[in-house]
């Protein structure tokens, strides 16, 4: 009996792992479509991007709001996990901060239209915003602290302030496709740096 139980567990674990990979691929495809077409993009466009049938999407995410929330959380987790990895792999803490800010900007653009998609559940949106702050503010603070400790930026910059400033610079991107927030954000990051000795 014990052997049969063990032999029955491995396929179940494999099936769960496959389902998890499929769901992650689906979320990545939906995020990419949301960037180009907004959260009101046709489900068939997301299905085509993910290489799955529309039924697969509805099986995982019965409503559009379910899909939008899942993409939002998926993007937050990717952004949160990227911080420590970039800090470990980048040439310097400042380089890691710059790369992370690029990911953060991409995330802000990806959630274009999120509030409208969830307008029927304002409490749900508030919970997501709290989750967003709880996960990302400490990551940004870690990067800022590391860059300050390395003498690359002036100390004292608050993570929430920086993220809020970056968010404000990204707002116009929703209504003006010719506006690229990356350039102004680069100027903002330069302003954090210690002046180089001449």
Beta strands, then each sheet from edge to edge (+ up, - down):
end
